[in-house]
Amino acid sequence: MIVTVSNEYGCGALAIALSVARELEYEYVDQQLPVVVSKRLRVSPETVDASEDGGRSLGQRLLTSLERATPELAQSSAAEPPDEELVAAVADAVRDYASRGNVVIVGRGASAILGARDDVLRVFMHGPRAWRVSNIVAATGERPETAEAEVDRVDRARSAYIRQWYGRTFGDVRDYDLCIDTSRLTADQCTALIVAAIRARVA
C-alpha cells in the first residue's frame, strides 16, 4: 500500500506521517524526493522544494525548517530547469517510490500524481489557521505575525502549485480518502486512524 500525505502548513502532519511509517514499517519519503530530483536535473534540493512552497526569505526559511530537513542556506543552481521539466521529474520520482509499495509519501502533489488507485490511501491533514500559527510560535519562538505570514504564504503556494500543475483545488475533500483535523485529535490518535484505514484496506 501507498500513503500520500497532503497538509496545511503547521498542522503537525510530518511527525504524524513519520509515526505512521514506523507503525506500519513502511518507507518514509519526504526529503528523499527533492534530493533524487535535484540529482537528475543537476539543481539544488532547495530549487525542488521551492517549486511547491514558493520562495523564502531567510526568516521564513528558518520557520520552514521546522517541517523541512533540507539544508536551507545552500545555493541554488545558476541554471535552473524549466518549471515543466521540474514538475515532470518530481512526478517520475513519486511514481518510482510508489512502485516499490509500502511507502508513505509526503507532499509533492503525490495524491494528484497517483490518483484514486486501489493501492493508495490519500490523506489530507488540516487545522484552523490560528491553531497552526500557535503551533509554529510554540515550536520556533518566532513572533506571531511572522508565523502568520509564513502560514499564509505556504498555504497560497501549495494551492497555486496544485491548481497550476494538476488542475485541482488544494484541500478539496473529493480528492482525498481521509481528511483529518489535527487540532481535534492527538498525534497518536491521528496516527492510529491512518494505520487503521490502511489495515482495513489490506484486510
Backbone as a chain_set.jsonl record, in Angstrom:
{"seq": "MIVTVSNEYGCGALAIALSVARELEYEYVDQQLPVVVSKRLRVSPETVDASEDGGRSLGQRLLTSLERATPELAQSSAAEPPDEELVAAVADAVRDYASRGNVVIVGRGASAILGARDDVLRVFMHGPRAWRVSNIVAATGERPETAEAEVDRVDRARSAYIRQWYGRTFGDVRDYDLCIDTSRLTADQCTALIVAAIRARVA", "coords": {"N": [[0.833, -1.21, 0.0], [0.27, 2.331, -0.456], [0.697, 5.434, 1.083], [-0.292, 8.708, 0.725], [0.468, 11.946, 1.828], [-0.954, 14.965, 2.225], [-0.971, 18.374, 3.284], [-1.937, 21.206, 5.332], [0.166, 23.882, 6.183], [1.943, 23.73, 9.246], [0.327, 22.069, 10.741], [1.296, 19.834, 11.946], [1.678, 17.549, 10.447], [3.909, 16.172, 9.408], [5.268, 14.868, 11.512], [3.288, 13.092, 12.248], [2.986, 11.599, 9.888], [5.499, 10.375, 9.768], [5.349, 8.817, 12.072], [3.281, 7.093, 11.327], [4.543, 5.698, 9.25], [6.521, 4.367, 10.695], [4.964, 2.773, 12.4], [3.659, 1.098, 10.586], [5.812, 0.001, 9.406], [6.71, 1.0, 6.986], [8.409, 2.572, 4.207], [9.516, 5.896, 4.634], [9.027, 8.794, 2.867], [10.162, 11.883, 2.234], [12.183, 14.189, 2.291], [13.814, 12.77, 0.577], [12.785, 12.912, -1.997], [13.156, 15.615, -3.192], [15.943, 15.496, -3.227], [16.52, 13.313, -4.924], [15.366, 14.259, -7.318], [16.869, 16.589, -7.673], [19.377, 15.553, -8.239], [18.892, 14.278, -10.665], [18.274, 16.416, -12.322], [20.342, 18.103, -11.907], [20.308, 20.292, -10.118], [19.831, 22.294, -7.112], [18.499, 20.802, -4.071], [16.891, 22.683, -2.789], [15.818, 24.179, -4.841], [13.956, 22.412, -5.883], [12.263, 22.087, -3.666], [11.281, 24.7, -3.487], [9.616, 24.847, -5.652], [7.208, 23.832, -4.883], [6.51, 25.1, -2.457], [7.094, 27.77, -2.792], [9.135, 30.836, -2.925], [11.513, 31.846, -0.343], [12.195, 34.018, 2.384], [15.039, 34.681, 4.51], [14.263, 34.584, 7.246], [11.842, 33.244, 6.96], [12.749, 30.86, 5.91], [13.981, 29.725, 8.133], [11.75, 29.243, 9.722], [10.372, 27.452, 8.064], [12.075, 25.312, 8.162], [11.278, 23.892, 10.322], [9.557, 21.954, 9.402], [10.968, 20.922, 7.303], [13.781, 19.162, 6.309], [15.851, 19.703, 4.629], [18.982, 21.298, 4.0], [18.88, 24.732, 4.476], [20.299, 26.921, 3.525], [21.779, 26.454, 1.278], [23.189, 27.135, -1.959], [21.256, 27.831, -4.857], [21.202, 26.317, -8.123], [22.69, 28.051, -10.854], [21.657, 27.671, -13.312], [18.631, 26.928, -13.631], [16.112, 24.409, -14.167], [13.391, 24.418, -16.594], [10.033, 25.049, -15.369], [8.158, 23.071, -16.127], [9.75, 20.851, -16.675], [10.835, 20.357, -14.177], [8.544, 19.739, -12.601], [7.683, 17.458, -13.958], [9.821, 15.753, -13.43], [9.602, 15.475, -10.664], [7.142, 14.134, -10.546], [7.847, 11.738, -11.802], [9.671, 10.747, -9.931], [8.004, 10.384, -7.711], [6.326, 8.36, -8.697], [8.224, 6.349, -9.023], [8.989, 5.766, -6.348], [6.486, 4.964, -5.409], [6.09, 2.66, -6.869], [7.464, 0.741, -5.51], [5.946, 0.12, -3.346], [4.425, -0.122, -0.008], [4.928, 2.433, 1.335], [5.162, 5.769, 2.616], [4.404, 8.823, 1.367], [5.173, 12.172, 1.408], [3.647, 15.197, 0.586], [4.499, 17.059, -2.435], [2.552, 16.879, -4.37], [1.757, 14.279, -4.572], [-0.636, 12.876, -4.12], [-2.266, 13.772, -6.187], [-0.745, 13.013, -8.378], [-0.681, 10.194, -8.236], [-3.353, 9.551, -7.952], [-6.707, 8.11, -7.59], [-6.064, 5.323, -6.936], [-6.409, 1.806, -6.2], [-4.485, 0.916, -4.475], [-3.649, 3.061, -3.035], [-3.832, 5.28, -0.302], [-5.093, 8.332, 0.21], [-4.328, 10.981, 2.137], [-5.363, 13.917, 3.828], [-4.291, 16.453, 5.903], [-5.257, 18.96, 8.183], [-5.969, 22.105, 9.843], [-7.351, 24.675, 12.008], [-6.436, 28.036, 11.168], [-5.445, 29.816, 13.208], [-4.743, 28.024, 15.198], [-2.718, 26.568, 13.976], [-0.82, 28.57, 13.613], [-0.219, 29.108, 16.29], [1.004, 26.694, 16.983], [3.378, 26.846, 15.489], [4.59, 29.124, 16.562], [5.014, 28.219, 19.196], [6.819, 26.151, 18.721], [9.008, 27.358, 17.487], [9.532, 29.839, 18.601], [9.218, 32.136, 17.227], [7.859, 35.38, 16.298], [4.312, 35.977, 16.493], [3.192, 37.34, 14.235], [5.069, 36.835, 12.256], [4.915, 34.079, 12.024], [2.266, 33.89, 11.183], [2.408, 35.106, 8.662], [4.02, 33.257, 7.358], [2.477, 30.903, 7.406], [0.302, 31.703, 5.812], [1.639, 32.272, 3.396], [2.809, 29.78, 2.632], [0.531, 28.162, 2.442], [-0.8, 29.48, 0.331], [1.064, 29.103, -1.723], [1.148, 26.303, -1.985], [-1.482, 25.82, -2.755], [-1.55, 27.177, -5.213], [0.342, 25.696, -6.637], [-0.795, 23.094, -6.828], [-3.123, 23.744, -8.217], [-2.136, 24.888, -10.615], [-0.519, 22.876, -11.811], [-1.881, 20.465, -11.647], [-4.534, 20.957, -11.889], [-6.341, 20.998, -9.782], [-8.063, 21.631, -6.646], [-6.479, 22.611, -3.786], [-6.859, 20.811, -0.848], [-9.455, 20.037, -1.364], [-12.006, 17.959, -0.44], [-12.932, 15.909, -2.027], [-10.798, 14.88, -3.358], [-9.399, 13.268, -1.698], [-9.026, 10.405, 0.46], [-9.142, 10.3, 3.175], [-9.624, 12.755, 5.513], [-8.267, 14.765, 8.012], [-8.682, 16.733, 10.836], [-6.232, 17.954, 12.567], [-6.221, 19.416, 14.871], [-8.144, 18.465, 16.465], [-7.572, 15.98, 17.4], [-5.105, 13.966, 19.096], [-1.618, 13.553, 18.184], [-0.968, 10.844, 18.301], [-3.505, 9.703, 18.12], [-4.25, 10.509, 15.548], [-2.332, 9.138, 14.07], [-3.077, 6.483, 14.676], [-5.575, 6.4, 13.46], [-5.0, 6.634, 10.706], [-3.379, 4.375, 10.338], [-5.208, 2.369, 10.982], [-6.981, 2.674, 8.854], [-5.39, 1.904, 6.692], [-4.849, -0.769, 7.36], [-7.408, -1.798, 7.286], [-7.889, -1.608, 4.58], [-6.157, -3.489, 3.492], [-6.974, -5.807, 4.591]], "CA": [[0.0, 0.0, 0.0], [0.935, 3.62, -0.523], [0.002, 6.52, 1.772], [0.155, 10.053, 0.369], [0.093, 12.893, 2.878], [-1.013, 16.384, 1.889], [-1.259, 19.056, 4.552], [-1.785, 22.637, 5.549], [1.401, 24.133, 6.918], [1.86, 23.966, 10.678], [-0.657, 21.216, 11.431], [1.978, 18.7, 12.561], [1.49, 16.37, 9.609], [5.125, 15.408, 9.147], [5.509, 13.968, 12.645], [2.27, 12.034, 12.17], [3.337, 10.746, 8.75], [6.654, 9.569, 10.172], [4.845, 7.845, 13.035], [2.539, 6.097, 10.547], [5.52, 4.866, 8.559], [7.167, 3.498, 11.686], [3.981, 1.799, 12.88], [3.383, 0.134, 9.512], [7.107, -0.442, 8.88], [6.774, 1.465, 5.6], [9.434, 3.576, 3.921], [9.044, 7.273, 4.765], [9.631, 9.577, 1.789], [9.913, 13.32, 2.296], [13.308, 14.9, 1.698], [14.458, 11.99, -0.482], [12.28, 13.301, -3.31], [13.911, 16.709, -3.794], [17.332, 15.087, -3.454], [16.529, 12.492, -6.137], [15.086, 15.132, -8.459], [17.992, 17.511, -7.857], [20.46, 14.811, -8.885], [18.509, 14.022, -12.056], [18.259, 17.664, -13.093], [21.553, 18.849, -11.564], [19.972, 21.533, -9.422], [19.851, 22.081, -5.663], [17.226, 20.359, -3.483], [16.085, 23.852, -2.444], [15.074, 24.56, -6.041], [12.819, 21.496, -5.962], [11.371, 22.46, -2.571], [10.655, 25.988, -3.775], [8.588, 24.699, -6.681], [5.933, 23.542, -4.221], [6.19, 26.013, -1.363], [7.392, 29.161, -3.136], [10.399, 31.386, -2.451], [11.534, 32.098, 1.088], [13.173, 34.914, 2.986], [15.848, 33.96, 5.496], [13.442, 34.31, 8.42], [10.857, 32.238, 6.598], [13.457, 29.591, 5.772], [14.174, 29.169, 9.471], [10.465, 28.696, 10.119], [10.041, 26.298, 7.238], [12.928, 24.195, 8.555], [10.53, 23.106, 11.309], [8.972, 20.806, 8.727], [11.802, 20.553, 6.17], [15.104, 18.832, 6.797], [16.855, 20.093, 3.654], [19.757, 22.481, 4.401], [18.145, 25.865, 3.944], [21.113, 28.021, 3.031], [22.563, 26.05, 0.114], [22.962, 27.972, -3.13], [20.57, 27.209, -5.98], [21.949, 26.287, -9.372], [22.512, 29.244, -11.684], [20.867, 27.272, -14.476], [17.516, 26.133, -13.135], [15.332, 23.831, -15.256], [12.035, 24.974, -16.756], [9.075, 24.523, -14.403], [7.542, 21.843, -16.627], [10.719, 19.77, -16.509], [10.951, 20.097, -12.745], [7.33, 19.067, -12.155], [7.694, 16.118, -14.556], [10.817, 14.955, -12.714], [9.01, 15.162, -9.358], [6.124, 13.101, -10.776], [8.557, 10.482, -12.072], [10.244, 10.269, -8.67], [6.888, 9.894, -6.909], [5.905, 7.062, -9.249], [9.283, 5.376, -8.738], [8.843, 5.338, -4.959], [5.211, 4.258, -5.273], [6.196, 1.338, -7.498], [8.051, -0.181, -4.539], [4.92, -0.239, -2.376], [4.721, 0.033, 1.421], [5.628, 3.713, 1.436], [4.427, 6.979, 2.97], [4.98, 9.912, 0.579], [4.688, 13.451, 1.914], [3.623, 16.354, -0.292], [4.927, 16.991, -3.842], [1.43, 16.584, -5.255], [1.706, 12.817, -4.764], [-2.019, 12.393, -4.191], [-2.75, 14.072, -7.531], [0.056, 12.238, -9.332], [-1.055, 8.78, -8.185], [-4.791, 9.46, -8.136], [-7.536, 7.23, -6.752], [-5.729, 3.919, -7.155], [-6.83, 0.917, -5.117], [-3.377, 0.682, -3.543], [-3.246, 4.356, -2.483], [-4.678, 5.979, 0.664], [-4.762, 9.75, 0.094], [-4.66, 11.634, 3.407], [-5.172, 15.364, 3.916], [-4.328, 16.927, 7.28], [-5.507, 20.394, 8.221], [-6.336, 22.63, 11.153], [-7.653, 26.109, 11.978], [-5.255, 28.871, 10.962], [-4.918, 30.319, 14.48], [-4.136, 26.891, 15.908], [-1.456, 26.258, 13.297], [0.104, 29.651, 13.946], [0.221, 28.876, 17.672], [1.945, 25.575, 16.949], [4.661, 27.309, 14.963], [5.167, 30.029, 17.561], [5.481, 27.404, 20.319], [7.949, 25.319, 18.315], [10.15, 28.12, 16.981], [9.774, 31.072, 19.334], [9.052, 33.276, 16.329], [6.756, 36.277, 16.611], [3.069, 35.522, 15.869], [2.974, 37.913, 12.913], [5.961, 36.151, 11.327], [4.322, 32.761, 11.803], [1.051, 34.096, 10.385], [2.819, 35.368, 7.279], [4.538, 32.016, 6.775], [1.334, 30.011, 7.19], [-0.449, 32.183, 4.649], [2.464, 32.156, 2.193], [2.943, 28.382, 2.23], [-0.791, 27.696, 2.001], [-1.05, 30.03, -1.014], [1.976, 28.474, -2.677], [0.708, 24.93, -2.231], [-2.73, 25.899, -3.515], [-1.216, 27.566, -6.583], [1.074, 24.578, -7.245], [-1.753, 22.04, -7.17], [-4.047, 24.261, -9.239], [-1.448, 25.11, -11.886], [0.063, 21.684, -12.444], [-2.769, 19.302, -11.619], [-5.907, 21.381, -12.129], [-7.172, 20.635, -8.64], [-8.128, 22.59, -5.552], [-5.793, 22.122, -2.597], [-7.746, 20.592, 0.287], [-10.794, 19.593, -1.778], [-12.214, 16.649, 0.185], [-13.207, 14.898, -3.053], [-9.529, 14.36, -3.869], [-8.727, 12.514, -0.633], [-9.775, 9.303, 1.056], [-9.227, 10.523, 4.611], [-9.275, 14.121, 5.908], [-8.149, 14.811, 9.468], [-8.413, 17.995, 11.511], [-5.272, 17.545, 13.59], [-6.448, 20.161, 16.11], [-9.204, 17.771, 17.214], [-7.057, 14.695, 17.86], [-3.676, 13.964, 19.39], [-0.8, 12.968, 17.117], [-1.108, 9.389, 18.394], [-4.824, 9.347, 17.604], [-4.192, 10.674, 14.091], [-1.556, 8.001, 13.57], [-3.898, 5.275, 14.803], [-6.652, 6.486, 12.471], [-4.441, 6.323, 9.378], [-2.934, 2.972, 10.367], [-6.415, 1.529, 10.933], [-7.517, 2.749, 7.486], [-4.523, 1.067, 5.832], [-5.04, -2.192, 7.706], [-8.741, -2.182, 6.78], [-7.772, -1.729, 3.13], [-5.394, -4.683, 3.109], [-7.544, -6.974, 5.271]], "C": [[0.865, 1.256, 0.0], [0.072, 4.631, 0.223], [0.567, 7.83, 1.247], [-0.386, 11.01, 1.414], [0.196, 14.312, 2.337], [-1.403, 17.123, 3.16], [-1.18, 20.562, 4.459], [-0.575, 22.833, 6.459], [1.133, 24.39, 8.398], [0.911, 23.065, 11.434], [-0.021, 19.957, 12.031], [1.949, 17.426, 11.739], [2.754, 15.529, 9.446], [5.437, 14.428, 10.273], [4.523, 12.808, 12.616], [2.598, 11.066, 11.045], [4.51, 9.838, 9.089], [6.23, 8.483, 11.152], [4.067, 6.731, 12.339], [3.506, 5.139, 9.855], [6.199, 3.886, 9.523], [6.225, 2.398, 12.158], [3.725, 0.707, 11.843], [4.657, -0.531, 8.973], [7.179, -0.193, 7.373], [7.963, 2.409, 5.447], [8.802, 4.97, 4.017], [9.777, 8.14, 3.746], [9.207, 11.029, 1.908], [11.07, 14.021, 1.59], [14.071, 14.084, 0.65], [14.032, 12.473, -1.862], [13.019, 14.492, -3.904], [15.365, 16.367, -4.05], [17.444, 14.266, -4.734], [16.344, 13.366, -7.375], [16.262, 16.065, -8.722], [19.167, 16.827, -8.548], [20.15, 14.581, -10.362], [18.635, 15.271, -12.911], [19.483, 18.54, -12.836], [21.232, 20.256, -11.049], [20.018, 21.254, -7.923], [18.508, 21.552, -5.173], [16.311, 21.525, -3.132], [15.265, 24.335, -3.638], [13.834, 23.7, -6.182], [11.8, 21.839, -4.888], [10.59, 23.725, -2.91], [9.553, 25.876, -4.814], [7.22, 24.441, -6.062], [5.54, 24.615, -3.222], [6.544, 27.464, -1.625], [8.706, 29.632, -2.536], [10.334, 31.751, -0.978], [12.553, 33.163, 1.461], [13.966, 34.112, 4.008], [15.039, 33.61, 6.728], [12.421, 33.225, 8.145], [11.513, 30.875, 6.413], [13.65, 28.921, 7.124], [12.87, 28.58, 9.992], [10.156, 27.421, 9.364], [10.885, 25.089, 7.624], [12.307, 23.363, 9.664], [9.961, 21.849, 10.666], [9.765, 20.389, 7.492], [13.214, 20.29, 6.665], [16.203, 19.24, 5.82], [17.643, 21.286, 4.156], [19.211, 23.719, 3.705], [19.012, 26.927, 3.283], [21.984, 27.646, 1.839], [22.209, 26.927, -1.077], [22.239, 27.186, -4.204], [21.464, 27.248, -7.207], [21.673, 27.546, -10.177], [21.64, 28.938, -12.889], [19.751, 26.352, -14.024], [16.691, 25.619, -14.308], [13.999, 24.531, -15.422], [11.081, 24.316, -15.777], [8.49, 23.19, -14.844], [8.467, 20.642, -16.438], [10.849, 19.372, -15.047], [9.748, 19.32, -12.229], [7.263, 17.642, -12.702], [8.675, 15.205, -13.821], [10.311, 14.566, -11.327], [7.988, 14.04, -9.514], [6.77, 11.752, -11.036], [9.119, 9.883, -10.781], [9.158, 9.717, -7.754], [6.455, 8.523, -7.391], [6.949, 5.976, -8.984], [9.168, 4.854, -7.311], [7.563, 4.535, -4.772], [5.286, 2.85, -5.836], [6.776, 0.293, -6.553], [7.015, -0.677, -3.535], [5.377, -0.03, -0.949], [5.524, 1.301, 1.693], [4.657, 4.809, 1.839], [5.12, 8.14, 2.266], [4.344, 11.226, 1.008], [4.772, 14.527, 0.836], [3.944, 16.065, -1.742], [3.792, 16.707, -4.804], [1.224, 15.106, -5.481], [0.285, 12.296, -4.88], [-2.611, 12.64, -5.574], [-2.025, 13.237, -8.583], [-0.419, 10.789, -9.399], [-2.554, 8.569, -8.349], [-5.457, 8.427, -7.236], [-7.294, 5.762, -7.077], [-6.155, 3.082, -5.959], [-5.745, 0.721, -4.064], [-2.881, 1.982, -2.9], [-4.289, 4.863, -1.485], [-4.223, 7.43, 0.669], [-5.267, 10.483, 1.344], [-4.415, 13.133, 3.302], [-5.313, 15.77, 5.378], [-4.414, 18.446, 7.293], [-5.832, 20.814, 9.65], [-6.652, 24.106, 11.038], [-6.368, 26.935, 11.896], [-4.633, 29.317, 12.286], [-4.211, 29.223, 15.263], [-2.789, 26.534, 15.29], [-0.404, 27.323, 13.587], [0.652, 29.456, 15.353], [1.227, 27.742, 17.752], [3.336, 26.03, 16.527], [5.357, 28.237, 15.951], [5.748, 29.232, 18.724], [6.739, 26.619, 19.96], [9.193, 26.124, 17.97], [10.496, 29.349, 17.81], [9.656, 32.31, 18.469], [7.875, 34.144, 16.766], [5.501, 35.807, 15.876], [2.858, 36.071, 14.464], [3.873, 37.27, 11.855], [5.401, 34.775, 10.988], [3.06, 32.866, 10.951], [1.398, 34.292, 8.914], [3.302, 34.094, 6.602], [3.424, 31.02, 6.489], [0.578, 30.423, 5.934], [0.333, 31.995, 3.356], [2.541, 30.716, 1.702], [1.611, 27.82, 1.749], [-1.109, 28.201, 0.595], [-0.197, 29.333, -2.058], [1.541, 27.054, -3.006], [-0.577, 24.906, -3.053], [-2.45, 26.214, -4.979], [-0.54, 26.427, -7.331], [0.11, 23.486, -7.699], [-2.706, 22.497, -8.27], [-3.357, 24.355, -10.603], [-1.058, 23.816, -12.579], [-0.881, 20.489, -12.497], [-4.249, 19.659, -11.783], [-6.861, 21.045, -11.007], [-7.138, 21.724, -7.585], [-7.505, 21.974, -4.307], [-6.775, 22.005, -1.441], [-9.159, 20.192, -0.071], [-11.012, 18.161, -1.288], [-12.463, 15.552, -0.841], [-11.94, 14.262, -3.613], [-8.778, 13.519, -2.848], [-9.64, 11.411, -0.108], [-10.022, 9.526, 2.543], [-8.752, 11.943, 4.918], [-9.317, 14.214, 7.433], [-7.857, 16.225, 9.935], [-7.517, 17.666, 12.703], [-5.402, 18.345, 14.881], [-7.436, 19.438, 17.019], [-8.748, 16.453, 17.819], [-5.594, 14.85, 18.234], [-2.929, 13.359, 18.211], [-0.931, 11.446, 17.12], [-2.459, 8.929, 17.841], [-4.885, 9.474, 16.081], [-3.438, 9.509, 13.453], [-2.4, 6.732, 13.573], [-5.011, 5.25, 13.761], [-6.158, 6.104, 11.078], [-4.018, 4.865, 9.303], [-4.128, 2.043, 10.266], [-7.01, 1.515, 9.523], [-6.709, 1.879, 6.536], [-4.784, -0.405, 6.107], [-6.412, -2.677, 7.26], [-8.702, -2.406, 5.271], [-7.14, -3.052, 2.724], [-5.966, -5.948, 3.737], [-8.281, -7.888, 4.254]], "O": [[2.028, 1.237, 0.402], [-1.142, 4.683, 0.024], [1.777, 8.048, 1.312], [-1.539, 10.909, 1.834], [1.285, 14.798, 2.031], [-2.087, 16.566, 4.018], [-0.462, 21.12, 3.63], [-0.332, 22.051, 7.378], [0.235, 25.149, 8.764], [0.696, 23.255, 12.631], [-0.73, 19.106, 12.567], [2.17, 16.338, 12.271], [2.675, 14.304, 9.354], [5.826, 13.288, 10.018], [4.884, 11.672, 12.925], [2.502, 9.852, 11.221], [4.508, 8.659, 8.734], [6.705, 7.35, 11.067], [4.179, 5.563, 12.713], [3.311, 3.924, 9.872], [6.418, 2.721, 9.19], [6.624, 1.242, 12.299], [3.591, -0.467, 12.188], [4.599, -1.486, 8.197], [7.633, -1.036, 6.599], [8.458, 2.971, 6.424], [7.69, 5.189, 3.537], [11.005, 8.213, 3.759], [8.04, 11.365, 1.708], [10.951, 14.403, 0.426], [14.886, 14.639, -0.088], [14.829, 12.449, -2.8], [13.48, 14.396, -5.041], [15.966, 16.889, -4.989], [18.348, 14.487, -5.539], [17.074, 13.23, -8.357], [16.612, 16.306, -9.877], [19.871, 17.446, -9.347], [21.037, 14.677, -11.209], [19.045, 15.207, -14.07], [19.649, 19.587, -13.462], [21.806, 21.253, -11.487], [20.22, 20.113, -7.508], [17.479, 21.823, -5.793], [15.089, 21.383, -3.17], [14.154, 24.838, -3.472], [12.772, 24.197, -6.559], [10.601, 21.879, -5.163], [9.389, 23.813, -2.654], [8.652, 26.714, -4.857], [6.193, 24.788, -6.646], [4.373, 24.999, -3.143], [6.317, 28.313, -0.764], [9.322, 28.925, -1.738], [9.252, 31.943, -0.422], [13.652, 33.197, 0.909], [13.597, 32.984, 4.334], [15.104, 32.481, 7.215], [12.162, 32.38, 9.001], [10.909, 29.848, 6.722], [13.503, 27.705, 7.252], [12.879, 27.531, 10.635], [9.728, 26.427, 9.952], [10.453, 23.952, 7.432], [12.755, 22.246, 9.924], [9.89, 20.799, 11.304], [9.28, 19.576, 6.705], [13.783, 21.12, 7.374], [17.383, 19.133, 6.155], [17.046, 22.219, 4.693], [19.095, 23.747, 2.479], [18.492, 27.761, 2.541], [22.839, 28.431, 1.429], [21.081, 27.404, -1.198], [22.553, 26.021, -4.446], [22.357, 28.087, -7.323], [20.55, 28.05, -10.183], [20.969, 29.82, -13.424], [19.906, 25.13, -14.032], [16.574, 26.297, -15.329], [13.519, 25.174, -14.488], [11.281, 23.165, -15.391], [8.341, 22.278, -14.032], [8.018, 19.551, -16.085], [10.96, 18.189, -14.723], [9.911, 18.343, -11.497], [6.839, 16.725, -11.999], [8.394, 14.024, -13.613], [10.562, 13.453, -10.865], [7.962, 13.104, -8.714], [6.292, 10.73, -10.544], [9.052, 8.673, -10.564], [9.362, 8.698, -7.094], [6.239, 7.619, -6.583], [6.6, 4.82, -8.748], [9.238, 3.647, -7.081], [7.556, 3.534, -4.055], [4.62, 1.944, -5.336], [6.599, -0.906, -6.768], [7.17, -1.746, -2.945], [6.557, 0.208, -0.693], [6.64, 1.253, 2.209], [3.485, 4.791, 1.462], [6.29, 8.416, 2.531], [3.122, 11.374, 0.976], [5.83, 14.745, 0.245], [3.696, 14.963, -2.232], [4.04, 16.329, -5.948], [0.593, 14.706, -6.46], [0.024, 11.374, -5.652], [-3.371, 11.815, -6.08], [-2.63, 12.806, -9.565], [-0.544, 10.222, -10.485], [-2.982, 7.521, -8.833], [-4.872, 7.938, -6.27], [-8.221, 5.043, -7.45], [-6.25, 3.586, -4.84], [-6.035, 0.402, -2.911], [-1.813, 2.002, -2.289], [-5.483, 4.874, -1.782], [-3.103, 7.733, 1.081], [-6.471, 10.589, 1.574], [-3.399, 13.572, 2.761], [-6.322, 15.473, 6.019], [-3.741, 19.13, 6.522], [-5.954, 19.979, 10.546], [-6.259, 24.738, 10.058], [-5.346, 26.574, 12.48], [-3.42, 29.207, 12.465], [-3.197, 29.472, 15.916], [-1.833, 26.233, 16.005], [0.769, 27.006, 13.784], [1.85, 29.62, 15.584], [2.196, 27.821, 18.507], [4.34, 25.649, 17.129], [6.568, 28.146, 16.151], [6.848, 29.528, 19.19], [7.623, 26.441, 20.798], [10.311, 25.638, 18.137], [11.617, 29.851, 17.738], [9.957, 33.415, 18.92], [7.005, 33.696, 17.511], [5.598, 35.295, 14.761], [2.392, 35.345, 13.585], [3.487, 37.169, 10.691], [5.406, 34.354, 9.831], [2.818, 32.019, 10.091], [0.76, 33.716, 8.032], [3.034, 33.87, 5.422], [3.426, 30.365, 5.447], [0.255, 29.584, 5.093], [-0.235, 31.604, 2.336], [2.364, 30.448, 0.513], [1.564, 27.085, 0.762], [-1.622, 27.453, -0.237], [-0.672, 29.011, -3.147], [1.563, 26.647, -4.167], [-0.739, 24.069, -3.94], [-3.03, 25.604, -5.877], [-0.808, 26.209, -8.513], [0.197, 23.01, -8.831], [-3.055, 21.716, -9.155], [-3.922, 23.952, -11.62], [-1.241, 23.672, -13.787], [-0.69, 19.591, -13.317], [-5.108, 18.778, -11.812], [-8.051, 20.83, -11.238], [-6.296, 22.621, -7.622], [-7.957, 20.932, -3.831], [-7.447, 22.975, -1.089], [-9.992, 20.02, 0.819], [-10.28, 17.253, -1.681], [-12.229, 14.379, -0.553], [-12.002, 13.222, -4.27], [-7.647, 13.102, -3.097], [-10.863, 11.485, -0.222], [-10.988, 9.01, 3.106], [-7.611, 12.296, 4.619], [-10.286, 13.791, 8.063], [-6.895, 16.847, 9.484], [-7.987, 17.162, 13.723], [-4.771, 18.006, 15.882], [-7.55, 19.759, 18.202], [-9.444, 15.872, 18.651], [-4.917, 15.756, 17.748], [-3.532, 12.728, 17.342], [-0.999, 10.828, 16.058], [-2.547, 7.896, 17.177], [-5.497, 8.646, 15.407], [-3.856, 8.968, 12.43], [-2.431, 5.996, 12.587], [-5.348, 4.188, 13.239], [-6.813, 5.348, 10.362], [-4.276, 4.195, 8.303], [-4.08, 1.042, 9.551], [-7.483, 0.481, 9.051], [-7.271, 1.197, 5.679], [-4.925, -1.197, 5.175], [-6.567, -3.842, 6.893], [-9.391, -3.28, 4.746], [-7.539, -3.663, 1.732], [-5.494, -7.047, 3.448], [-8.827, -8.923, 4.637]]}, "num_chains": 1, "name": "protein.A"}
